[in-house]
Amino acid sequence: MPLLLILLFIVVPVAELYVIIKVGELIGVWPTLALLLADALLGSWLLKHEGRGAWRRFNQALAERRFPGREVADGALIIVGGTLLLTPGFLTDIAGVFLLLPPTRAISRRLLKRFTIGRFMVVGMPGGVQGPFGTPPTGGDRRPSRDYDFDATAEEVPDDGGSEPRLPRTDRP
């Protein structure tokens, strides 16, 4: 973990500065600044567009009553990609575009799934025990058997202000 932080906070900014200086020497200072501004604007537009799509798919998954694992992963990758595109620099822009475009985001999602498999588990979903990204861990849709699970209905009884508790009405079939 400390090595990752060193890489993130020291090596990446130094590499970004080096690439910006080299591009500035090649095409000039003003075109380099214009290019950095243009890709930040493009990144914000892409973030907005892809973020809306991910949000729509997330809500659709909830409406279909299925676990939105893929949609949540897409949303996280879109946020990271947009942040990288808004950060000034060409190397982070390349990584940001990789995370924002749907075909390459699918590759990133598969890599993320492979990296996180077995590290996170969602338990207690309505369909039973779920594995990473909403897939059942054993391949079936079996619910774990527990002797304390009961199917029942309930009715709320309004309080009429009396001190004596009442039972629900029994006039219904």
Backbone as ProteinMPNN parsed JSONL, in Angstrom:
{"seq_chain_A": "MPLLLILLFIVVPVAELYVIIKVGELIGVWPTLALLLADALLGSWLLKHEGRGAWRRFNQALAERRFPGREVADGALIIVGGTLLLTPGFLTDIAGVFLLLPPTRAISRRLLKRFTIGRFMVVGMPGGVQGPFGTPPTGGDRRPSRDYDFDATAEEVPDDGGSEPRLPRTDRP", "coords_chain_A": {"N_chain_A": [[0.803, -1.198, 0.0], [1.91, 1.367, 0.821], [3.743, 1.668, -1.273], [2.065, 1.944, -3.452], [0.892, 4.4, -2.854], [3.141, 6.073, -2.975], [3.714, 5.817, -5.686], [1.358, 6.925, -6.709], [1.285, 9.605, -5.751], [3.781, 10.746, -6.232], [5.306, 9.668, -8.45], [3.428, 9.655, -10.622], [2.598, 12.481, -10.921], [5.147, 13.59, -11.579], [5.73, 12.232, -13.956], [3.585, 13.159, -15.483], [4.19, 15.938, -15.634], [6.576, 15.775, -17.092], [5.662, 14.732, -19.56], [3.898, 16.79, -20.333], [5.708, 18.924, -20.623], [7.319, 17.938, -22.699], [5.406, 17.721, -24.774], [4.736, 20.397, -24.939], [7.187, 21.457, -25.839], [7.191, 20.315, -28.342], [4.805, 21.165, -29.741], [4.304, 23.72, -28.83], [3.611, 26.225, -26.273], [1.029, 27.516, -25.938], [-0.717, 25.988, -27.686], [-0.484, 23.551, -26.303], [-1.612, 24.154, -23.788], [-4.186, 24.795, -24.673], [-4.958, 22.301, -25.665], [-4.959, 20.779, -23.305], [-7.027, 22.099, -21.923], [-9.138, 21.618, -23.712], [-9.361, 18.791, -23.578], [-10.145, 18.528, -20.944], [-12.651, 19.761, -20.978], [-13.949, 18.067, -22.812], [-13.82, 15.757, -21.293], [-15.459, 16.411, -19.097], [-17.93, 16.636, -20.396], [-18.19, 13.998, -21.384], [-18.224, 12.612, -18.964], [-20.636, 13.553, -17.873], [-22.483, 12.602, -19.806], [-22.05, 9.753, -19.899], [-22.393, 9.211, -17.212], [-25.105, 9.821, -16.782], [-26.249, 7.792, -18.338], [-25.394, 5.517, -16.922], [-26.678, 5.963, -14.482], [-29.345, 5.767, -15.313], [-29.421, 3.061, -16.107], [-28.876, 1.898, -13.62], [-31.182, 2.619, -12.119], [-33.056, 1.255, -13.651], [-32.305, -1.395, -13.199], [-32.921, -1.572, -10.476], [-35.682, -1.193, -10.651], [-36.37, -3.508, -11.967], [-35.956, -5.251, -9.974], [-33.477, -6.495, -9.528], [-30.105, -7.221, -8.569], [-27.955, -4.463, -8.708], [-25.163, -4.767, -9.49], [-23.355, -4.636, -11.697], [-24.026, -2.128, -12.691], [-23.383, -0.442, -10.561], [-20.617, -0.851, -10.444], [-19.96, 0.178, -12.967], [-20.716, 2.87, -12.549], [-18.871, 3.635, -10.561], [-16.456, 3.34, -11.976], [-16.883, 5.241, -13.966], [-16.94, 7.611, -12.479], [-14.3, 7.667, -11.484], [-12.918, 7.726, -13.927], [-13.855, 10.169, -15.017], [-12.84, 11.944, -13.122], [-10.103, 11.574, -13.536], [-9.91, 12.571, -16.142], [-10.504, 15.255, -15.733], [-8.346, 16.059, -14.309], [-5.381, 17.843, -14.84], [-3.24, 16.845, -17.422], [-1.715, 14.508, -19.661], [-1.316, 11.741, -19.454], [-3.045, 10.912, -17.384], [-5.364, 11.6, -18.661], [-5.524, 9.736, -20.731], [-5.909, 7.377, -19.266], [-8.341, 8.094, -18.074], [-10.11, 8.342, -20.297], [-10.065, 5.692, -21.083], [-11.484, 4.534, -18.99], [-13.95, 5.755, -19.262], [-15.149, 5.281, -21.789], [-17.54, 3.032, -23.131], [-16.785, 0.38, -24.358], [-14.093, -0.052, -23.503], [-14.447, 0.336, -20.827], [-15.853, -1.912, -20.111], [-13.851, -3.824, -20.228], [-12.261, -2.896, -18.13], [-14.084, -3.262, -16.048], [-14.279, -6.055, -15.994], [-11.657, -6.657, -15.218], [-11.676, -5.418, -12.699], [-13.614, -6.963, -11.46], [-12.33, -9.447, -11.425], [-10.222, -8.809, -9.748], [-11.522, -8.174, -7.359], [-12.983, -10.416, -6.711], [-14.093, -12.688, -4.329], [-13.216, -11.062, -2.3], [-15.185, -9.356, -1.493], [-18.514, -9.786, -0.383], [-21.958, -9.987, -0.854], [-24.508, -10.365, 1.305], [-27.678, -11.575, 2.246], [-29.509, -10.642, 0.401], [-32.68, -10.277, -1.331], [-32.958, -12.488, -3.059], [-31.512, -14.47, -1.857], [-28.28, -15.662, -0.798], [-25.752, -13.783, -2.242], [-23.085, -13.584, -4.57], [-19.998, -11.927, -5.577], [-20.678, -8.946, -7.388], [-23.364, -9.543, -7.667], [-23.871, -12.17, -8.529], [-25.003, -15.489, -7.948], [-23.272, -17.447, -5.503], [-23.027, -20.228, -5.833], [-24.021, -20.796, -8.266], [-26.681, -21.473, -8.484], [-30.119, -20.607, -7.702], [-30.687, -20.939, -4.994], [-32.15, -20.684, -1.832], [-30.874, -20.207, 1.409], [-31.656, -22.591, 3.906], [-33.421, -21.905, 6.807], [-34.592, -22.333, 10.078], [-35.989, -20.279, 11.215], [-37.264, -18.762, 9.336], [-40.281, -17.459, 8.143], [-43.302, -17.344, 6.298], [-45.606, -14.833, 6.212], [-48.353, -12.565, 6.801], [-49.059, -9.166, 7.695], [-50.917, -6.765, 9.594], [-51.488, -3.403, 10.238], [-52.722, -2.054, 13.165], [-54.695, 0.604, 13.998], [-54.186, 2.894, 16.673], [-56.59, 3.495, 19.041], [-56.544, 5.102, 21.201], [-57.199, 3.915, 23.545], [-56.307, 1.935, 26.428], [-56.264, -0.742, 26.261], [-54.957, -3.426, 24.417], [-55.706, -4.285, 20.991], [-56.823, -6.867, 18.788], [-56.24, -7.701, 15.312], [-58.779, -7.121, 12.779], [-61.12, -9.713, 12.023], [-62.901, -10.102, 10.052], [-62.277, -10.367, 7.421], [-61.622, -12.568, 4.61]], "CA_chain_A": [[0.0, 0.0, 0.0], [2.752, 2.573, 0.757], [4.327, 1.763, -2.61], [1.018, 2.477, -4.318], [0.758, 5.828, -2.558], [4.321, 6.736, -3.534], [3.491, 5.852, -7.128], [0.248, 7.811, -7.016], [1.505, 11.017, -5.405], [5.095, 11.255, -6.642], [5.705, 9.243, -9.794], [2.464, 10.084, -11.641], [2.744, 13.913, -11.251], [6.422, 13.844, -12.256], [5.564, 11.747, -15.333], [2.676, 14.101, -16.153], [4.947, 17.149, -15.949], [7.523, 15.454, -18.154], [4.928, 14.624, -20.833], [3.403, 18.13, -20.684], [6.856, 19.705, -21.095], [7.714, 17.421, -24.021], [4.38, 18.124, -25.746], [4.899, 21.844, -25.082], [8.343, 21.686, -26.72], [6.874, 19.839, -29.691], [3.774, 21.948, -30.435], [4.232, 25.076, -28.286], [2.965, 26.358, -24.969], [-0.394, 27.815, -26.06], [-1.468, 24.816, -28.168], [-0.515, 22.532, -25.246], [-2.624, 24.577, -22.819], [-5.492, 24.655, -25.325], [-5.24, 20.867, -25.719], [-5.31, 20.367, -21.941], [-8.348, 22.646, -21.648], [-10.115, 20.916, -24.553], [-9.656, 17.443, -23.096], [-10.892, 18.664, -19.688], [-14.04, 20.015, -21.37], [-14.447, 16.812, -23.369], [-13.97, 14.839, -20.168], [-16.648, 16.755, -18.317], [-19.092, 16.267, -21.202], [-18.269, 12.539, -21.39], [-18.626, 12.218, -17.616], [-22.059, 13.84, -17.764], [-23.218, 11.717, -20.707], [-21.936, 8.37, -19.441], [-22.968, 9.15, -15.869], [-26.562, 9.741, -16.936], [-26.574, 6.448, -18.813], [-25.187, 4.574, -15.817], [-27.736, 6.211, -13.517], [-30.558, 5.211, -15.903], [-29.327, 1.595, -16.011], [-28.979, 1.567, -12.205], [-32.598, 2.693, -11.75], [-33.755, 0.189, -14.351], [-32.014, -2.632, -12.474], [-33.72, -1.55, -9.249], [-37.088, -1.382, -11.03], [-36.515, -4.926, -12.323], [-35.69, -5.973, -8.732], [-32.259, -7.298, -9.616], [-28.963, -6.586, -7.921], [-27.305, -3.604, -9.7], [-23.711, -4.85, -9.32], [-22.679, -4.124, -12.892], [-24.302, -0.705, -12.8], [-22.6, 0.232, -9.517], [-19.225, -0.883, -10.897], [-19.855, 1.163, -14.049], [-20.769, 4.197, -11.96], [-17.592, 3.915, -9.894], [-15.438, 3.519, -13.018], [-17.16, 6.519, -14.636], [-16.499, 8.688, -11.582], [-12.831, 7.687, -11.487], [-12.5, 8.166, -15.259], [-14.112, 11.603, -15.134], [-11.87, 12.65, -12.28], [-8.81, 11.531, -14.22], [-9.952, 13.475, -17.295], [-10.498, 16.643, -15.276], [-7.006, 16.328, -13.793], [-4.537, 18.246, -15.969], [-2.174, 15.93, -17.788], [-2.066, 13.64, -20.784], [-1.338, 10.339, -19.029], [-4.295, 10.673, -16.671], [-6.442, 11.69, -19.646], [-5.598, 8.446, -21.423], [-6.545, 6.444, -18.326], [-9.726, 8.53, -17.907], [-10.873, 7.946, -21.484], [-10.164, 4.228, -21.017], [-12.536, 4.174, -18.039], [-15.234, 6.365, -19.609], [-15.753, 4.725, -22.996], [-18.175, 1.758, -22.777], [-16.065, -0.874, -24.657], [-12.919, -0.223, -22.643], [-14.933, 0.242, -19.449], [-16.204, -3.324, -19.901], [-12.583, -4.503, -19.917], [-11.897, -2.478, -16.768], [-15.024, -3.895, -15.129], [-13.855, -7.459, -15.856], [-10.443, -6.667, -14.392], [-12.1, -5.094, -11.344], [-14.311, -8.144, -10.941], [-11.307, -10.455, -11.145], [-9.434, -8.354, -8.603], [-12.323, -8.138, -6.135], [-13.701, -11.674, -6.465], [-13.722, -13.309, -3.071], [-12.876, -10.075, -1.28], [-16.435, -8.754, -1.041], [-19.656, -10.677, -0.53], [-23.216, -9.38, -0.477], [-25.3, -11.401, 1.949], [-28.973, -11.126, 2.722], [-30.318, -10.068, -0.655], [-33.963, -10.976, -1.418], [-32.826, -13.76, -3.771], [-30.641, -15.369, -1.113], [-26.887, -15.257, -0.692], [-25.25, -13.36, -3.537], [-21.642, -13.462, -4.664], [-19.549, -10.636, -6.086], [-21.394, -8.341, -8.505], [-24.728, -10.016, -7.744], [-24.035, -13.527, -9.026], [-25.077, -16.461, -6.864], [-21.961, -18.062, -5.322], [-22.976, -21.629, -6.247], [-24.577, -20.932, -9.604], [-28.12, -21.686, -8.418], [-30.881, -19.591, -6.989], [-31.166, -21.604, -3.794], [-32.167, -19.901, -0.602], [-30.412, -21.0, 2.539], [-32.772, -22.98, 4.763], [-33.293, -21.493, 8.201], [-35.827, -22.673, 10.745], [-36.668, -19.098, 11.714], [-37.904, -18.065, 8.224], [-41.709, -17.708, 8.074], [-44.089, -16.536, 5.387], [-46.762, -14.35, 6.95], [-48.82, -11.227, 6.478], [-49.26, -8.35, 8.885], [-51.84, -5.652, 9.433], [-51.291, -2.405, 11.272], [-53.963, -1.724, 13.859], [-54.572, 1.973, 14.494], [-54.38, 3.07, 18.103], [-57.788, 4.304, 19.278], [-56.362, 5.875, 22.411], [-57.503, 3.096, 24.721], [-55.139, 1.27, 26.991], [-56.389, -2.177, 26.025], [-54.531, -3.777, 23.063], [-56.731, -4.937, 20.179], [-56.392, -7.798, 17.749], [-56.703, -7.274, 13.989], [-60.13, -7.536, 12.387], [-61.179, -11.068, 11.48], [-64.016, -10.192, 9.119], [-61.752, -10.605, 6.06], [-61.357, -14.006, 4.368]], "C_chain_A": [[0.851, 1.271, 0.0], [3.391, 2.759, -0.618], [3.318, 2.342, -3.598], [0.843, 3.981, -4.096], [1.942, 6.634, -3.088], [4.16, 6.88, -5.043], [2.438, 6.893, -7.489], [0.585, 9.287, -6.811], [2.853, 11.583, -5.833], [5.393, 10.93, -8.096], [4.74, 9.759, -10.861], [2.563, 11.59, -11.919], [4.053, 14.249, -11.968], [6.327, 13.392, -13.718], [4.65, 12.678, -16.119], [3.402, 15.388, -16.544], [5.919, 16.917, -17.098], [6.811, 15.413, -19.511], [4.406, 15.988, -21.266], [4.534, 18.991, -21.23], [7.273, 19.243, -22.487], [6.706, 17.805, -25.095], [4.477, 19.627, -25.988], [6.083, 22.202, -25.96], [8.015, 21.343, -28.161], [5.884, 20.761, -30.411], [3.646, 23.382, -29.913], [3.41, 25.123, -27.003], [1.46, 26.56, -25.111], [-1.194, 26.655, -26.647], [-1.553, 23.697, -27.109], [-1.569, 22.884, -24.201], [-4.035, 24.454, -23.395], [-5.907, 23.187, -25.388], [-5.642, 20.332, -24.339], [-6.7, 20.868, -21.553], [-9.424, 21.902, -22.437], [-10.404, 19.516, -24.018], [-10.329, 17.465, -21.731], [-12.373, 18.921, -19.981], [-14.69, 18.768, -21.955], [-14.697, 15.795, -22.253], [-15.201, 15.136, -19.34], [-17.925, 16.416, -19.083], [-19.281, 14.753, -21.209], [-18.718, 12.013, -20.038], [-20.127, 12.416, -17.429], [-22.89, 12.851, -18.578], [-23.21, 10.274, -20.198], [-22.518, 8.194, -18.041], [-24.48, 9.059, -15.899], [-26.993, 8.357, -17.395], [-26.442, 5.41, -17.708], [-26.287, 4.729, -14.775], [-29.069, 5.623, -14.011], [-30.563, 3.692, -15.796], [-29.427, 1.127, -14.563], [-30.445, 1.568, -11.757], [-33.416, 1.604, -12.425], [-33.525, -1.155, -13.647], [-32.812, -2.694, -11.179], [-35.195, -1.776, -9.557], [-37.358, -2.842, -11.397], [-36.244, -5.846, -11.139], [-34.529, -6.949, -8.864], [-31.105, -6.501, -9.024], [-28.182, -5.763, -8.944], [-25.773, -3.615, -9.591], [-22.948, -4.272, -10.492], [-22.834, -2.613, -12.998], [-23.513, 0.098, -11.761], [-21.119, 0.272, -9.917], [-19.008, 0.12, -12.03], [-19.847, 2.586, -13.496], [-19.456, 4.578, -11.294], [-16.488, 4.16, -10.928], [-15.635, 4.841, -13.758], [-16.699, 7.682, -13.771], [-14.98, 8.799, -11.58], [-12.315, 8.197, -12.831], [-12.717, 9.657, -15.465], [-13.151, 12.435, -14.307], [-10.504, 12.679, -12.936], [-8.785, 12.468, -15.426], [-9.935, 14.939, -16.876], [-9.155, 17.044, -14.683], [-6.111, 16.731, -14.958], [-3.388, 17.268, -16.199], [-2.648, 14.974, -18.86], [-2.15, 12.169, -20.378], [-2.63, 10.013, -18.282], [-5.494, 10.777, -17.613], [-6.615, 10.378, -20.401], [-6.291, 7.415, -20.531], [-8.019, 6.805, -18.13], [-10.602, 8.145, -19.083], [-11.07, 6.438, -21.496], [-11.303, 3.809, -20.087], [-13.909, 4.725, -18.429], [-15.906, 5.759, -20.838], [-16.3, 3.328, -22.715], [-17.387, 0.492, -23.163], [-14.856, -1.098, -23.751], [-13.311, -0.272, -21.167], [-15.339, -1.196, -19.124], [-14.954, -4.141, -19.573], [-12.16, -4.17, -18.492], [-12.801, -3.136, -15.729], [-14.665, -5.368, -14.911], [-12.598, -7.574, -15.008], [-10.78, -6.369, -12.93], [-12.79, -6.285, -10.696], [-13.311, -9.237, -10.569], [-10.482, -10.096, -9.911], [-10.217, -8.45, -7.297], [-13.016, -9.448, -5.818], [-13.19, -12.317, -5.182], [-13.347, -12.341, -1.975], [-14.118, -9.416, -0.695], [-17.551, -9.749, -1.286], [-20.9, -9.939, -0.057], [-24.088, -10.499, 0.067], [-26.622, -10.797, 2.378], [-29.798, -10.429, 1.669], [-31.621, -10.86, -0.761], [-33.868, -12.328, -2.126], [-31.947, -14.759, -3.04], [-29.238, -14.811, -1.058], [-26.368, -14.943, -2.083], [-23.735, -13.239, -3.481], [-21.25, -12.092, -5.173], [-20.339, -10.21, -7.314], [-22.751, -8.993, -8.729], [-24.914, -11.416, -8.266], [-24.13, -14.49, -7.857], [-23.757, -17.21, -6.724], [-21.888, -19.499, -5.807], [-23.589, -21.846, -7.612], [-26.074, -21.149, -9.603], [-28.801, -20.551, -7.706], [-31.484, -20.227, -5.742], [-31.113, -20.642, -2.627], [-31.647, -20.772, 0.52], [-31.592, -21.342, 3.447], [-32.454, -22.579, 6.194], [-34.614, -21.794, 8.872], [-36.555, -21.456, 11.302], [-37.287, -18.272, 10.593], [-39.379, -18.454, 8.173], [-42.311, -16.818, 7.014], [-45.342, -16.121, 6.134], [-47.171, -12.996, 6.417], [-49.045, -10.482, 7.779], [-50.224, -7.228, 8.563], [-51.605, -4.686, 10.569], [-52.641, -2.031, 11.858], [-53.816, -0.317, 14.409], [-54.888, 2.039, 15.985], [-55.576, 3.98, 18.319], [-57.714, 5.086, 20.58], [-56.65, 5.089, 23.674], [-56.252, 2.395, 25.211], [-55.141, -0.228, 26.725], [-55.919, -2.508, 24.596], [-55.636, -4.52, 22.321], [-56.078, -5.881, 19.19], [-56.877, -7.283, 16.407], [-58.105, -7.784, 13.715], [-60.081, -8.931, 11.79], [-62.29, -11.212, 10.479], [-63.563, -10.386, 7.68], [-61.485, -12.086, 5.865], [-59.9, -14.358, 4.476]], "O_chain_A": [[0.546, 2.189, -0.761], [3.561, 3.89, -1.074], [3.675, 3.132, -4.472], [0.666, 4.737, -5.05], [1.768, 7.744, -3.592], [4.438, 7.939, -5.607], [2.599, 7.647, -8.449], [0.202, 10.126, -7.626], [3.042, 12.799, -5.796], [5.7, 11.824, -8.885], [5.181, 10.252, -11.899], [2.609, 11.96, -13.092], [4.07, 15.095, -12.862], [6.794, 14.094, -14.615], [4.906, 12.957, -17.29], [3.243, 15.874, -17.664], [6.065, 17.767, -17.976], [7.292, 15.986, -20.489], [4.464, 16.317, -22.451], [4.338, 19.716, -22.206], [7.549, 20.067, -23.359], [7.093, 18.175, -26.204], [4.319, 20.083, -27.121], [6.006, 23.146, -26.747], [8.496, 21.993, -29.09], [6.101, 21.105, -31.573], [2.932, 24.184, -30.515], [2.637, 24.217, -26.69], [0.686, 25.849, -24.47], [-2.275, 26.36, -26.137], [-2.556, 22.988, -27.026], [-2.334, 22.019, -23.774], [-4.966, 24.057, -22.694], [-7.078, 22.864, -25.188], [-6.564, 19.523, -24.229], [-7.467, 20.14, -20.922], [-10.49, 21.591, -21.905], [-11.558, 19.089, -24.0], [-11.025, 16.51, -21.384], [-13.246, 18.366, -19.314], [-15.836, 18.447, -21.639], [-15.685, 15.062, -22.284], [-15.91, 14.22, -18.924], [-18.899, 15.959, -18.486], [-20.403, 14.269, -21.058], [-19.507, 11.071, -19.969], [-20.81, 11.546, -16.889], [-23.889, 12.324, -18.088], [-24.266, 9.651, -20.083], [-23.075, 7.143, -17.726], [-25.076, 8.306, -15.129], [-27.981, 7.812, -16.904], [-27.287, 4.525, -17.578], [-26.778, 3.734, -14.241], [-29.828, 5.052, -13.227], [-31.58, 3.095, -15.44], [-30.001, 0.071, -14.297], [-30.897, 0.632, -11.096], [-34.364, 1.084, -11.837], [-34.451, -1.956, -13.519], [-33.326, -3.753, -10.819], [-35.884, -2.473, -8.813], [-38.455, -3.35, -11.162], [-36.295, -7.069, -11.271], [-34.589, -8.078, -8.378], [-31.131, -5.27, -8.986], [-27.776, -6.313, -9.968], [-25.156, -2.549, -9.602], [-22.002, -3.507, -10.308], [-21.891, -1.905, -13.352], [-23.032, 1.193, -12.055], [-20.45, 1.292, -9.751], [-18.001, 0.827, -12.056], [-19.05, 3.416, -13.935], [-18.982, 5.704, -11.44], [-15.682, 5.078, -10.774], [-14.66, 5.49, -14.137], [-16.125, 8.643, -14.283], [-14.434, 9.9, -11.664], [-11.386, 9.004, -12.877], [-11.859, 10.338, -16.027], [-12.702, 13.498, -14.737], [-9.818, 13.701, -12.898], [-7.761, 13.092, -15.705], [-9.401, 15.779, -17.6], [-8.856, 18.232, -14.565], [-6.079, 16.032, -15.971], [-2.661, 16.916, -15.271], [-3.836, 14.666, -18.955], [-2.979, 11.431, -20.91], [-3.24, 8.969, -18.513], [-6.516, 10.127, -17.398], [-7.74, 9.963, -20.677], [-7.156, 6.671, -20.991], [-8.861, 5.912, -18.03], [-11.721, 7.67, -18.891], [-12.135, 5.957, -21.882], [-12.008, 2.839, -20.366], [-14.929, 4.21, -17.971], [-17.135, 5.733, -20.908], [-15.6, 2.51, -22.118], [-17.323, -0.422, -22.34], [-14.626, -2.215, -23.286], [-12.595, -0.852, -20.35], [-15.185, -1.644, -17.988], [-14.999, -5.043, -18.736], [-11.751, -5.051, -17.737], [-12.34, -3.522, -14.656], [-14.737, -5.871, -13.79], [-12.481, -8.477, -14.179], [-10.23, -6.997, -12.026], [-12.571, -6.575, -9.52], [-13.436, -9.874, -9.523], [-10.095, -10.968, -9.133], [-9.651, -8.767, -6.251], [-13.593, -9.58, -4.739], [-11.984, -12.465, -4.99], [-13.175, -12.749, -0.827], [-14.112, -8.972, 0.453], [-17.538, -10.474, -2.281], [-20.898, -9.335, 1.016], [-24.372, -11.469, -0.635], [-26.68, -9.649, 2.819], [-30.714, -9.682, 2.012], [-31.668, -12.009, -0.323], [-34.641, -13.233, -1.81], [-31.666, -15.825, -3.589], [-29.033, -13.612, -1.253], [-26.525, -15.746, -3.003], [-23.174, -12.839, -2.462], [-22.079, -11.183, -5.2], [-20.633, -11.032, -8.182], [-23.249, -9.004, -9.854], [-26.059, -11.833, -8.438], [-23.412, -14.33, -6.87], [-23.166, -17.582, -7.738], [-20.805, -19.965, -6.162], [-23.668, -22.985, -8.073], [-26.696, -21.016, -10.657], [-28.155, -19.648, -7.174], [-32.674, -20.062, -5.474], [-30.156, -19.886, -2.461], [-31.955, -21.963, 0.573], [-32.431, -20.486, 3.727], [-31.38, -22.867, 6.721], [-35.667, -21.536, 8.29], [-37.661, -21.604, 11.822], [-37.793, -17.181, 10.855], [-39.704, -19.641, 8.162], [-41.892, -15.673, 6.841], [-46.07, -16.976, 6.639], [-46.427, -12.356, 5.673], [-49.202, -11.092, 8.837], [-50.34, -6.795, 7.416], [-51.529, -5.088, 11.73], [-53.586, -1.729, 11.129], [-52.911, -0.058, 15.203], [-55.755, 1.319, 16.482], [-55.587, 5.113, 17.838], [-58.708, 5.668, 21.016], [-56.366, 5.566, 24.773], [-55.263, 2.28, 24.488], [-54.135, -0.904, 26.94], [-56.437, -1.923, 23.645], [-56.402, -5.279, 22.916], [-54.92, -5.704, 18.809], [-57.831, -6.505, 16.357], [-58.565, -8.747, 14.329], [-59.109, -9.293, 11.126], [-62.61, -12.331, 10.078], [-64.404, -10.557, 6.797], [-61.161, -12.794, 6.819], [-59.53, -15.519, 4.3]]}, "name": "protein", "num_of_chains": 1, "seq": "MPLLLILLFIVVPVAELYVIIKVGELIGVWPTLALLLADALLGSWLLKHEGRGAWRRFNQALAERRFPGREVADGALIIVGGTLLLTPGFLTDIAGVFLLLPPTRAISRRLLKRFTIGRFMVVGMPGGVQGPFGTPPTGGDRRPSRDYDFDATAEEVPDDGGSEPRLPRTDRP"}
